[in-house]
Amino acid sequence: SQENNIYPCLLFENQAKEAADFYMDTFHNGKIVLEVAEFILFEIEGLRFKAINTSHPEHYSNPAVSFIVSFTNEEEIEKTVLSEKIIKEIQIKMGRKYDSN
């Protein structure tokens, strides 16, 4: 795994665990590295992220934070993305009909 020393910190209204679980359910090769009350440190595809619990509304994540996941073909999508819902959305955006088989 490539250990990135600089990584994104995402702020959530006391829902860091739920957010980390969402990412673990969405992508293959995800794991929780450290879980404490204040934050969750997790990895996806070897890259680290930190989900932080906060109760300050001015610090919540907003639409300005986004991630781009690049794929060169559908095999990479299926290898990387675990969630069928996300795969369906990607295929729709690529102009392909969703096939759950």
N, C-alpha and C positions, 0 to 999 in steps of 0.2 A: 504494500500500500504506500502511496506517496503521501507523506505527512506534510500538509501545507501549514506553514507557521503563521500565515495571515489567512484568516477565514471570516466569513460573514457571521455576524451576530444578528439574529432576528428576535425582535421583541414582541411578546404576546401578553394579552391581558390574562395572566395567570393560567395560560393554556399551553405552556411550552411542551409538556408531555404529549398532549393531544396533537400538537403540530409535528413533533418528532415522529410520533406513531403514524401520522398521515404520510410523511415522507418514506418511512420504512415500508408502509403498505403500497406505496406507489412505485418505488424503484427496487430492483434486485440489488444485491451486494450492499445493503445498508445494515448498520449496526449501531447500537447505543454504546458509546465509549465511557461516558460518565453521567450519572444521574444524581443530582442533589436537589433540594427544595427550590433553590434559586434558578437553576438552569439545567439543561440537558445538552451534553456534548455528543454529537453523533456524526457518523461518516456515511457517505453515499459514494459508491465507486471510488473509494479511497480518499475522497475529499472531505475535510472536516467542516462542520457547521455548529453553531451554538444557538440554541433556542433559550431565550431568557424570559423568565416570569417577571412581569412588572405590573404595578397597580397605578401607574401614572399615564393617563390617557394621551398626554402629549408625546409619549415615547413609543406608542404602538407602531407596529409595522404598517405600511400603507402601500397603495398601488405603485409607488415609486420603486419598490423593491421587486425585482423579477429575476428569474433564472432562465437562461436559454440552454436547452439541451439539444445538441446537434446529432443528427443521424444521417448516414449516407444511404441506408437502405432499410427495408422493413425487418430484416433479420436483426439489425442492431436495435430497432425499437423493441422487438420481442425479447431480446437478450437483456436489455436495460430496464424496460418498464414492466412492472409487475401488475399494475392495476389494469383490468380490462376496460374500465371506463375511460382511463387516460389514453389507452391504445386506440379506442374507438374515436375519441376526439382528435387524435393525431391523424388517423386515417381519413376522417372526414375533411380535415383541413388540407390533406394531401390530395383530395378528390377521389378517394377510394371508398368503396363500400365496405362496411365493417363485416368481418367474418369471424365469429367466435370459435371456429374450429381450429 
